[in-house]
Amino acid sequence: MSPSIFLQDIYIYPIKSLGGIRLNESQVEEKGLRYDRRWMLVDQNGTFVSQRKYPQLALLHVHLQQDGLEVVNTQKADMRIIIPYKMKGVGGISVSVWDDQFDALHLSTELDDWFSDFLDFDVRLVKMPETTQRKVDPNYAVNEESVSFADGMPYLLISQASLDDLNAKLDEKIPMNRFRPNLVFAGMEPFQEDEVGRFSIGKVDFQGIKLCARCVMTTVDQETGAKGKEPLKTLATYRQRGNKILFGQNVVALTLGKIKVGDEVTFDSNKKGA
């Protein structure tokens, strides 16, 4: 008998704001799933570069290879590059993600040039060293967790039912990749993830923290890089709270370990959302 609620999909986004990867299993780490948002493009001021301003980044797809990340320009199949996992880099650099400023590793001018040619302005590719501790906002942290280059929280959970509910209201259905979750649950009611507190995927424990406010990046078609008005226009009619449009739950990991697609999801009966 299959579990009533289970992990349907696992996604990572190794380079912040580039294409995502669906995995069958992954290692849960404090900062996020292994390889998730451990690399990032920054401008000459060290500020992160994202699809919010440069939607064409969606056209760069990332693949996990044995020795490194492969980045492919989907519009020019022969335009690809490998980023070795164990690059020593050329030195430290101060970078910023929103209000957080911290140290990262600048990898190489060759990689910079490849991405700069694609974007038509100067960027640098950086990696987050294991030694960098970018702390989750203390208003939301449970155990003083650190986070990767993600906007603010290590994990994002969305239920398939919530997307199905949204798509029933749209003229043209959109895929889950518009919302860039890490964890997708099947078997829930629409927006049941809003209420989750402590839960487990298999033997790994997590804690729901806060609803995720969505931005214009959700309007970027992840296959074409084209921007539109949906889904924010429709979501604003029934998922707006104050000046925020909410979709998905931000999550932290309480324990570490491996999760895989098909794992049963269970809820702590003593915590919110049971």
Number of C-alpha atoms within 10 A of each C-alpha: 3 8 13 11 19 22 21 18 22 21 21 24 25 24 25 23 26 24 22 24 18 14 14 12 16 18 14 21 20 20 26 26 28 16 19 23 25 23 27 27 24 21 15 11 11 21 18 22 18 18 20 16 10 14 21 23 24 22 21 25 20 22 17 16 12 9 11 15 19 17 21 19 18 15 11 10 8 9 13 15 17 16 18 14 14 8 13 11 13 11 11 14 15 14 24 16 17 10 7 14 13 14 19 25 21 26 22 17 15 12 17 18 17 18 21 18 11 15 13 10 11 16 26 26 26 28 24 19 14 10 8 14 15 19 16 22 15 10 8 17 16 14 12 14 21 20 24 29 27 20 15 19 25 25 27 24 24 28 29 20 19 20 19 16 13 16 16 10 12 15 8 9 14 19 12 17 18 16 21 22 22 25 23 21 24 20 16 16 13 16 18 16 23 21 16 22 21 23 23 19 23 18 16 16 20 21 24 23 22 18 19 19 16 18 13 16 21 22 23 25 20 26 16 14 17 13 17 14 11 20 22 20 13 15 17 15 9 11 14 16 10 6 8 14 19 20 24 25 27 24 26 27 25 18 14 15 15 15 21 18 19 19 19 20 20 18 19 15 11 9 13 14 16 13
